């Protein structure tokens, strides 16, 4: 490593990365955007960013015990607490609106649309898709991930009386558009 460091002849620093140039290649080391120059936490300044249409879709996948799935009628599980999936949809939507209260450095956002779709797939796993849209200077990935997560946690909470054999297997960003770059998971 010292040999590489000895051959660096130029270093540039930008807002989100440090560039080290050498005679044969340039090494880019990305920086965490939520840290200031002294590595203290900070909220990112988005004032200079362009306002664009932004969309994010997150997915949660859950396994439920067969005892729980046996109560499935149509695309809903009815309990004394109420309809589980409908309650989880409302909880997920509410969570997207409260993300900045839960994640310390998230910006409070004026969300234009938030929706949650819940279904049982062919493998008998519960799929939760949360879509969030807005026109703004920062993305809505955290809001979509929070919505999918809270919907899954709500299903867990409402089903745990039947069985604790419930697994939230995945929560992942599926798609984001708008801003500096787009992303889509296959």
N, C-alpha and C positions, 0 to 999 in steps of 0.2 A: 504494500500500500504506500510506503514512503517513496518508492520509486515513481509511482503515479503522481503523488502530490508534488514531488520535485519537478515534474515536467509541466505542471499547470502554469500557463502563462497569462491567463485572463480569467477574471471572475466578475460576473455581473449579477445584480440582484434585482428582481422585479417583485411585484406584489405577491405572486403566488409561487415563485420558484427561484432557485439559485442556479445559475448556469456556469459550469466550469468548462472552459475551452482548452483543448490541448491540440498539438499539431495534427493528430489524426482523427479526433472525434470530439464531440461535445457531450458532457454528462449533465443531465438535468436532475436536480434534486428538488422535488416538490416540498413546499412548506405547508404546515397546517395553517389554514386561513383564520382560525379562531384563536390564534396566539399573537400577541404583540412582539415587539423587538426584544423584550426581556422575558419572553415565554410565559407571560401572564395571560389568562383567558380574557377574551374580548368579543363583543358582538361585531361581526363583519360590517363594514360600512358599504351599503349598497346604493348610496346616493348617486354615484356616478354611473351606475348600470343603466342599460337601456330597458325601457318597459316593453315586455313582450308577453304574448299569450303563453301560458305555462300549464302543462298537464303532467300529472304523475299517476301511475297505477302501481299499487303494491298488492301482493298476494300472500295470504297465510294458508297453510295446509295443516289440517288436524286429523288425527285418528281418534275415533270414539269407540268405546267398548261396544260389543254387540248388544249388550243389554240396553244401551242407550239407543243404538241404531234401530233396534226392534220397535221402538216407539215412533219411528218416522212414519208419518202419514202424508202422502204427497211430497212436498218439499218443506215440511215443518215438523217440529217435535213439540207437542202440546204438554204442558205441565201445570201444576197448581200455581206455579209462579207466573205462568203465562206462556205465550208462544216464544220459544227460545230464539229462533233465527230472526224473527221480527224485532225482538228486544236487542239482539246483538247488532242488527242493522242500525237501530237508533243510537246505541252506545258508540258504534264506530263513527257515525256522522258527528255526534257530539264531541268525540275525541279529536277529530280533525280540527275543530274550531278551538280546542283548548291546548293544542300542541305547544304553543309558546309558553304556556303555564307549566308544562311538564318537562320540557327540554330547555335547559337554562339559556342557551345562546341562540335559540330560534327567534326569528322576527315574528311579531304578531301580524297576521295577514287578514285581509278582507277577501275571503274565499268566495268565488262566484258559484261553484258547484261542488258538492260532496255527495258521493253515492257509494253504497256498499251492496254487493251482490253475494249471496250465500247459496251454495248448492252442494249436493252430495254427488261425487263423480262416480264413474263406472267401477273404480277400485274401492268404493264405499268410504272414501275420505271426504271430509268437509273442505271445500275450497271457498275462501273468502277473498273477493276482489274489492279493493277500495280505490276509487278514482276521485282525484281532486283537481279542480281547475281554477285558474285566476289569470288576470292580466296584471303583471307587476314586475318588480325589479329583482325578485328572488324566487327560487323554485319552491315546489310544494311536495318534494319527496318525503320529507319528515312527516308532513301531515298525512300523506297516504300510508306510510309505514305505521304511524301511530293509530290511524283508523282501523287498519287490518289487525293490528296487534290487540287493540282494545275489544274489537268484535270477537276475536278468538278467546280472549280472557273472559268475556261475558258468557260465551258458550260454556267454557270450563266451569265458571261459577254456577251457572244454572243447571249443569248436568252432574256436578260432583256428588249430589245426593244419591244418584243411581250407581255411580262407579267413579273411582279415582283413576281408573285405567284410561286416561285421556292424555294425549300427547300433542302439543303444539310443535309440529315437526319443522316447519319453515316459516319465516317471514322474510320476504325479499322484494326488492324493487324490480318491477317487470319492465317499466317504461317511464321515460321522462322526455318531454319536449320543451323547447323554449330555452332562452338564456344562451350561455356560451357554447354548450354542446348538447346533443341529443343522445339518448341511450335506449336500447331495447334488448331485453334478454330473450333468448330463443327458448 
